[in-house]
Amino acid sequence: MTEGGIAKALEIWSLQTMLDSSIVIGIVALGLALVQRYYSSLKERLTLRVSIELWNVATIVLIDISLVVVVIFGYLVLNPDIMADIKMGIPFLPVATILSAIALVLRLFYGGHNLSNPNFIRSVWLMFIANLVNVTGYSFVMEAPSSAYLDEHPSSFWLFLKTQLRSNSNLELSQITFTICFPILLIVFGWAFVAAIGHLRRTRGEGS
């Protein structure tokens, strides 16, 4: 294998690993959000005010950081060149990235950190649906039975999933998915920017 071939193989391996890791991180973020009541029960055992404040920050920030990683990784692989190189379940991962981005916006700028705020439950539902979509794409498309298995156990169902719903096998569907999902993701980013500016303005108004 040439030096260029090795570099390309390492690039594909790194991107594939990053993509797979983001799916796991998304599951972790959902799990952390679902056990908020458990966090509250543990917090009652803390006595120092400083430790309580740190606990509150940690249980919130861990979820937000996880969502940020999921969204960034999802954005990085959502481009025609990378989608043609790695096996990505489409439209599963791009849709999950959009849902995770919306959940993050609700948490950061619309009271989604507060259990009593309706946006907390909305963000959890978005994270759940995003993970369900991701897990489906990962299990049924990205990690479908190998070609060697299908040679001995032919299945039109698995063959369809591998050849038609993998980004590197169906470039036409990859392009369609990118054309639809990328602008939507940009709109969510724009919404987050506007919400952040509004939040900063309100903060300045309260501080003046």
Residue pairs with C-beta under 8 A, 6 or more apart in sequence:
1 9
11 85
12 85
12 86
15 76
15 77
15 82
15 85
15 86
16 86
16 87
18 73
18 76
18 77
19 73
19 77
19 86
19 88
19 93
20 138
20 142
21 73
22 69
22 70
22 73
22 74
23 93
23 134
23 135
23 138
25 66
25 69
25 70
25 73
26 66
26 67
26 70
26 96
26 100
26 127
26 130
26 131
26 134
27 131
27 134
27 135
28 66
29 62
29 63
29 66
29 67
29 70
29 127
30 124
30 127
30 128
30 131
32 59
32 62
32 63
32 66
33 63
33 123
33 124
33 127
34 124
36 59
36 115
39 55
39 59
42 55
43 52
43 55
43 56
46 52
46 55
60 113
63 107
64 104
64 107
64 108
67 100
67 103
67 104
67 107
67 127
68 104
70 97
70 100
70 130
71 97
71 100
71 101
71 104
74 93
74 94
74 96
74 97
74 100
74 101
74 185
75 97
75 185
76 82
77 83
77 86
77 88
77 93
78 93
78 94
78 97
78 178
78 181
78 182
78 185
79 178
79 182
80 174
80 175
80 178
83 90
83 167
83 168
83 174
83 177
83 178
84 167
84 168
84 171
84 174
85 168
86 167
86 168
87 141
87 142
87 166
87 167
87 168
87 169
88 137
88 142
88 166
88 167
88 168
88 174
89 134
89 136
89 137
89 138
89 140
89 141
89 142
89 165
89 166
89 167
90 137
90 141
90 165
90 166
90 167
90 170
90 173
90 174
90 177
91 173
91 177
91 180
91 181
92 133
92 134
92 136
92 137
92 138
92 141
92 165
93 133
93 134
93 137
94 177
94 178
94 181
94 182
94 185
95 130
95 133
95 181
96 130
96 131
96 133
96 134
96 137
97 130
97 181
97 185
98 181
98 184
98 185
98 188
99 126
99 127
99 129
99 130
99 133
100 126
100 127
100 130
101 185
101 188
101 189
101 192
102 126
102 188
103 112
103 122
103 123
103 124
103 126
103 127
103 130
104 123
104 192
105 188
105 191
105 192
105 195
106 112
106 119
106 122
106 123
106 126
107 113
107 119
107 120
107 123
108 192
108 195
108 196
109 192
109 195
109 196
109 198
109 199
110 117
110 119
110 195
111 117
111 119
111 120
112 119
112 120
112 122
112 123
113 120
114 120
137 165
140 161
141 161
141 162
141 165
141 166
142 166
144 158
144 161
144 162
145 153
145 155
145 158
145 162
150 158
150 159
150 162
162 169
163 169
163 170
164 170
164 173
165 173
167 173
167 174
167 177
168 174
